Amino acid sequence: MKHCEFDLGPIKLAGKRWGNPNGIPVIALHGWLDNCASFDFLAPLLPKLDLLTLDLAGQGKSGHRQGFGAYNIWQDVAEVMALANQLDWKKFGIIGHSRGAMISTLIAGTFPERVTHLATIESFIPQVVAADQAAVQLASAVESILTFQGRPKNTYETFANAVEAREKGLLRLCHEDALVLAKRGVEQNAQGRFFWNYDVKLNAPSEVKFTLEQVRSFVDRIKIPVAVVIAEQGLVGDFEHVVNMLDETENVTTYHLPGEHHLHMSHQCESIAEIFNEYFVV
């Protein structure tokens, strides 16, 4: 593994490069408020891939977006494609977890001629909104952005306290998983206190969300076989539109494994690696 950074002009992104430089090029995208260390357990088990695990904008060691805008996932599409172009990857595969899975599907649907493989974990498509809710969605986003913009970050007396906060967060993690994320995602300020380094604007919802019909237009353009891993105690089952889309899409194979939302980390990395090593072939 080696650390890497990419200057894309408007933003700088960071990540880790794993595996075989002559293998199938693959970009891995983590979930909301995580960082590329989310794949630290899985990546070493995929030695045949030329795997770049990426800190998405506003998270990990990557730069933050400027201005009052929310972190809309179509902006990640442009950033990932700019990165692929910089690497001169004409074709590449994608692995995505949670929010990263949503971004991955949008990339594959927008540029189907560029994407050779699509494997997602604990998600498949973005959350949708009815067309008549567009104004309400925008109002919610703007109000949230202005609120979070001026709110100070939570800080912790010790690094261990910051790790513990992540363990007990909205999506609870075991200590080992929280620690891996913290080693990349926690920094220390001038006063000696510790904080998670993600952009607070990530807490705001998108200004605009796709309708179900729009999301279907992306999925319909994906002709390659798709592998989707679902945790039996995860979140996918809570979103009817995701379940229905998976059921209705013929080229999707789903794999149900015991575990919770972050099962790809220490809990089920070996089982997922077995699935992905069979899936990622030329």
C-alpha positions in Angstrom: 0.0 0.0 0.0 1.2 3.5 -0.7 -0.4 6.9 0.1 -1.2 9.1 -2.9 -2.6 12.6 -3.6 -4.2 14.1 -6.7 -4.4 17.8 -7.6 -7.5 18.1 -9.7 -7.5 21.9 -9.9 -10.6 22.9 -8.0 -9.9 20.3 -5.3 -7.2 17.9 -4.1 -8.1 14.3 -3.3 -6.1 11.7 -1.4 -6.2 8.0 -1.1 -4.3 4.7 -0.8 -3.1 2.5 -3.7 -3.1 -1.2 -3.1 -2.5 -4.5 -5.0 -1.1 -5.2 -8.4 -0.2 -2.3 -10.7 -0.9 -4.6 -13.7 -4.3 -5.7 -12.3 -7.8 -4.5 -13.1 -7.9 -0.8 -12.2 -10.6 -0.2 -9.6 -11.6 2.8 -7.5 -13.2 2.2 -4.1 -15.6 4.9 -2.7 -16.4 4.9 1.0 -19.6 5.9 2.9 -20.9 9.1 4.5 -18.5 10.6 7.1 -16.1 7.7 6.6 -12.8 7.8 4.8 -10.7 5.5 2.6 -9.6 3.5 5.7 -13.0 2.0 5.5 -11.4 -0.4 3.0 -8.2 -1.2 5.0 -9.5 -4.6 6.0 -10.8 -5.6 2.5 -8.2 -4.1 0.2 -5.3 -6.4 1.2 -7.6 -9.4 0.4 -8.0 -8.2 -3.3 -4.3 -8.6 -4.4 -5.1 -9.0 -8.1 -6.6 -5.5 -8.4 -4.9 -2.2 -9.0 -7.0 -0.7 -6.3 -7.3 3.0 -5.4 -9.3 3.5 -2.2 -10.2 7.2 -2.2 -11.0 9.8 0.4 -14.0 11.5 -1.2 -14.2 15.3 -1.0 -14.6 16.7 2.5 -13.5 13.6 4.2 -10.2 11.9 5.2 -7.2 13.7 3.8 -9.0 15.2 0.8 -9.8 18.8 0.4 -13.1 20.5 1.3 -15.5 22.1 -1.2 -15.8 25.8 -0.9 -18.9 28.0 -0.7 -22.4 27.4 0.6 -23.3 24.3 -1.4 -24.1 20.9 0.0 -22.1 17.8 -0.9 -24.2 16.6 -3.8 -23.3 13.2 -5.1 -23.2 14.3 -8.8 -20.2 16.5 -7.9 -18.4 13.4 -6.7 -19.1 11.9 -10.2 -17.2 14.7 -11.8 -14.3 14.5 -9.3 -13.9 10.7 -9.7 -14.0 10.9 -13.5 -11.3 13.7 -13.4 -9.2 11.4 -11.2 -9.6 8.5 -13.6 -8.6 10.8 -16.5 -5.5 11.9 -14.6 -4.6 8.3 -14.0 -5.2 7.6 -17.7 -7.6 4.9 -16.8 -9.8 4.6 -20.0 -11.7 1.8 -18.3 -12.0 0.9 -14.7 -14.1 -0.9 -12.1 -15.8 0.6 -9.0 -16.4 -0.6 -5.5 -18.8 1.5 -3.4 -20.0 1.3 0.2 -23.2 3.2 1.3 -23.1 6.7 -0.1 -20.1 5.6 -2.1 -22.3 2.9 -3.7 -24.8 5.5 -4.8 -22.0 7.5 -6.4 -20.7 4.4 -8.0 -24.0 3.6 -9.7 -24.4 7.1 -11.0 -20.9 6.9 -12.5 -21.6 3.6 -14.1 -24.9 4.9 -15.5 -23.4 8.2 -16.7 -20.3 6.7 -18.3 -21.2 3.0 -19.1 -18.5 2.9 -21.7 -15.8 3.6 -19.1 -16.9 1.2 -16.3 -16.0 -2.5 -16.5 -17.2 -3.7 -13.1 -19.7 -2.3 -10.5 -19.7 -3.9 -7.0 -21.6 -2.2 -4.2 -22.0 -2.8 -0.5 -25.1 -1.8 1.5 -26.6 0.4 -1.1 -27.2 0.6 -4.9 -29.0 3.8 -5.8 -29.4 7.3 -4.3 -32.4 8.2 -2.1 -35.2 9.6 -4.3 -37.7 12.4 -3.8 -41.0 13.1 -5.5 -40.9 15.9 -8.1 -43.4 17.9 -6.2 -41.1 18.0 -3.1 -38.3 19.9 -4.9 -38.9 23.2 -3.2 -39.1 21.6 0.2 -35.9 19.7 -0.4 -34.0 22.9 -1.4 -35.3 24.8 1.6 -34.2 22.0 3.9 -30.7 21.9 2.4 -30.1 25.7 2.5 -31.3 26.0 6.0 -29.1 23.1 7.1 -26.0 24.5 5.2 -26.4 27.9 6.9 -26.8 26.3 10.3 -23.8 23.9 10.0 -21.6 26.6 8.3 -21.3 28.5 11.6 -21.4 25.7 14.0 -18.1 24.8 15.7 -16.8 21.2 15.4 -17.1 18.8 18.3 -13.7 18.4 20.0 -12.4 15.7 22.4 -9.9 15.8 25.1 -8.1 12.7 23.9 -7.8 10.7 20.7 -9.4 7.8 22.5 -12.4 9.9 23.3 -12.8 10.7 19.5 -12.6 7.0 18.7 -15.2 6.3 21.4 -17.6 9.0 19.9 -17.5 7.2 16.6 -18.1 3.8 18.2 -21.3 5.2 19.7 -22.3 7.3 16.7 -25.5 7.0 14.6 -24.1 3.9 12.9 -22.3 2.1 15.8 -18.9 0.5 15.1 -16.8 -1.9 16.9 -13.6 -0.5 18.5 -11.4 -2.0 15.8 -13.3 -0.4 12.9 -13.7 3.0 14.6 -10.0 3.0 15.4 -9.0 2.4 11.7 -11.2 5.3 10.6 -9.9 7.6 13.3 -6.3 7.1 12.4 -7.0 8.7 9.1 -9.9 11.0 10.1 -9.0 12.5 13.4 -6.7 15.5 13.8 -5.5 17.8 16.6 -6.2 21.5 16.8 -3.9 24.3 18.1 -5.4 23.9 21.6 -4.4 20.2 21.7 -8.0 18.9 21.4 -9.0 16.2 18.9 -11.6 16.4 16.2 -13.0 14.5 13.2 -11.7 16.3 10.1 -14.7 16.0 7.8 -16.4 19.1 6.4 -19.5 19.9 8.6 -21.5 20.7 5.5 -21.6 17.0 4.8 -24.4 17.0 7.5 -26.6 18.9 5.2 -29.0 17.2 2.7 -28.6 17.7 -1.0 -30.3 20.7 -2.5 -31.8 18.6 -5.2 -32.4 14.8 -5.2 -33.3 12.7 -8.2 -36.8 11.3 -8.8 -37.3 7.6 -9.1 -37.7 7.9 -12.8 -34.4 9.7 -13.1 -32.6 7.1 -11.1 -34.0 4.4 -13.2 -32.6 6.2 -16.3 -29.1 5.7 -14.8 -29.6 2.0 -13.9 -31.0 1.2 -17.4 -27.7 2.3 -19.0 -25.7 -0.2 -16.9 -25.4 -3.4 -19.0 -22.5 -5.1 -17.2 -23.2 -7.6 -14.4 -23.4 -5.9 -11.0 -22.6 -7.4 -7.6 -24.4 -6.1 -4.6 -23.6 -7.1 -1.0 -26.4 -6.6 1.5 -26.0 -7.0 5.3 -28.8 -9.0 7.0 -28.8 -6.4 9.8 -28.0 -3.5 7.6 -29.9 -0.5 6.1 -30.9 -1.6 2.6 -34.2 -3.2 3.7 -35.3 0.1 5.2 -35.5 1.7 1.7 -38.3 0.2 -0.4 -37.1 2.0 -3.5 -33.7 0.4 -3.3 -35.1 -3.1 -2.7 -37.5 -2.7 -5.6 -34.8 -1.5 -7.9 -32.6 -4.4 -7.0 -35.5 -6.8 -7.7 -36.4 -5.2 -11.0 -32.8 -5.1 -12.4 -31.9 -8.3 -14.2 -28.1 -7.8 -14.3 -27.8 -7.5 -10.5 -26.7 -10.4 -8.3 -27.3 -9.8 -4.6 -25.3 -11.5 -1.8 -26.8 -11.5 1.7 -24.3 -11.8 4.5 -24.7 -11.6 8.3 -23.6 -8.3 9.7 -24.5 -4.6 10.0 -23.9 -1.6 7.7 -20.1 -1.7 7.9 -19.8 -5.4 7.5 -17.1 -4.9 4.8 -14.7 -3.9 7.6 -13.3 -6.3 10.2 -16.5 -8.4 10.5 -17.1 -9.8 7.0 -14.1 -8.6 4.9 -13.0 -12.2 4.1 -16.5 -13.2 2.8 -16.8 -10.1 0.7 -13.3 -10.6 -0.7 -14.2 -14.1 -1.8 -17.2 -12.7 -3.7 -15.2 -9.8 -5.2 -12.3 -12.0 -6.2 -14.7 -14.1 -8.3 -16.4 -11.1 -9.7 -13.5 -8.9 -10.7 -12.1 -10.9 -13.7 -11.2 -9.8 -17.2 
